């Protein structure tokens, strides 16, 4: 259980050898979930995107592929995740389409009212003071901008709650909890999407 718990703990802030393994696992294991989440924003055409909690960088690449006219800013507070995302998306960085920044979501080094879309895949479980973090996301979005949250756990499933007990600092939020916090932060419209057969949850909020 010791090594298993240590490995799972890397989901919060990947570091060292186990962190490298976790980032590779994130890129592979979360792809289907992320693509399902992205299917709910097909009608959007964002030109400036913030990918918050970018992990291994797979979703950065996918967003850049889906929106070829967009510029993307990726943020993570793990130095290892920042390095991995930069390596994974080096061509886009060289072309000036992508920047990867080390920072906390509580204090984003991003301009106010600039972004059309912000995304958070499998990460809000670990954000400290979620109300404060959501207020920061609200700050950087343009009027009419969208915030996409995509979680593997809907806050009620047994497996998600088991991981919550194992991983320090993890909290699996329900759709209702997320909606309340988003509306408190100022978001005017919140839409909830649930997977038909899995406890996957997508929340789409509009400023």
Order of alpha helices (4+ residues) and beta strands (2+ residues): alpha-alpha-alpha-beta-alpha-beta-alpha-alpha-beta-beta-alpha-beta-alpha-alpha-beta-beta
